[in-house]
Amino acid sequence: MIYVVIPNKYSIYGDYADKGYRYDGFIPRLTERLAARGVKSVDLYSLYLGRKKAGSPPLYYSSDTHYTALGKALAVDACIEVIKK
């Protein structure tokens, strides 16, 4: 079993909507606890947050919450890497 935690758009780009936004860290805490229990998981949150900080193109469409082609490609590639292990 591989657990894939899908970050929503607000968890990645919430500070763009609200300057006072503070993410509660649920996904990183969940990912850490899964690892501590030996459950394989895909950490899309850290991957997406790193891409945001690096100034890459958007991972979600501005008009809704669906992934852009880049967001999908990153998710698929990250899943493949975990499956290979």
Sequence and secondary structure as in RCSB ss.txt:
>XXXX:A:sequence
MIYVVIPNKYSIYGDYADKGYRYDGFIPRLTERLAARGVKSVDLYSLYLGRKKAGSPPLYYSSDTHYTALGKALA
VDACIEVIKK
>XXXX:A:secstr
 EEEE   HHHHHHHHH TT     HHHHHHHHHHHTT EEEEHHHHHHHHHHTT S SB TTSSSB HHHHHHH
HHHHHHHHH 
